[in-house]
């Protein structure tokens, strides 16, 4: 699930921290601060993934691939897009685990909160992908990147919006707990 998303957020952090260090010229303190940022980032993402998987198997929510075609028979008023269309199929292979909450959204919510706390919310950055060589996405803020993570999961047909929204909220809360309680500076 989130191994790829963890790699992507670590790569973004590496690039942003390297840019920050080269602009500040303080390589000795930047190295220590960069190590702390990466440690907090990875701890927050790991804790967010644990919270996500705990919730997935607590709530055991249907995926859209099951819920949308069966909407007419179950009468779920929360499903409005393509509701009751027995032929509806997602654009992406459906993962074989419960839908709620979105793992990518949860881990990304944690990553964005940590990076925004250290670097500021309105940071411009670009993400690339080892699977799509030469394809990049540029963002004006961490919030904009989070919106794209959420929309990608919804548009692919593997998550409902509430799973992505709640996942990002959980990730954000986990990240803020980690920022307040773990790996604090010694001074």
Protein Blocks (a to p, Z undefined) as FASTA:
>chain_A
ZZmmmmmmmmmmmmmmmmmmmmnopamlmmmmmmmmmmmmmmmmmmmmmmmmmmmmmnop
acfklmmmmmmmnopakbmghghiakbccfbdcdfbdfbdcfklmmmmmmmmmmmmmnoj
klccddddfklghiacddfbfklmmmmmmmmmmmnopacfklmmmmmmmmmmmmmmmmmm
gopafZZ
